[in-house]
Amino acid sequence: MKRKLLLVLITCMALLVLCGCMSTNAPDVDPDQVKISVTGIDDDDFFAPMGLDSIDIMEDGQAILHATGKLLDRVGENYVAAMGVSEVYVLPYGNGGYRCVVFLMQDGTVSALSPTKMIEKNAAQLKTNLGKLENIVKVEPYSDEDGNCILVYDKDGKEILLDEYLDF
């Protein structure tokens, strides 16, 4: 009986992790393994708070979110948001004080955390391979009279507006 109960418990936990209902927390972050660190994310009062203190990109490509507030309650302290990350950007998006976390992946694709879900729902929803774009080498902000935009560039220098792929 105990064995069956243990098996059911393990199966339920595995299903919770797979469906994203249970946090996949990384152990304590080894500072010697941090390749990139973006800090003070929610320090600027101009922008809507995202529930992030910092983001670390590890040598192995893990993107670890260090959450605060309600996001911390949902995902935990050291949440692995993505794997295979080369660079991370926290950029203004739209004209309502939102920002977006964008990941340039090691394979030349782009992934992002939903700005709407982070700010309005305190959730970390990742969308991978935005726009099925390939060979992306650069990500940068762009501002015009309509607000803030995010541009990406492929290896041939082609400029692509990322914003249309961020509404998820």
Buried (B, 14 or more C-beta within 10 A) or exposed (E): EEEEEEEEEEEEEEEEEEEEEBBEEBEEBEEEEBBBBBEEBBEEEEBBBBBBBBBBBBEEBBBBBBBBBEBBEBBBBBBBBBBBBBBBBBBBBBEEBBBBBBBBBEEBBBBBBBBBBBBEEBBBBBBEEBBEBEEBBEBBBBEEEEBBBBBBBBEEEEEBEBBEBBEE
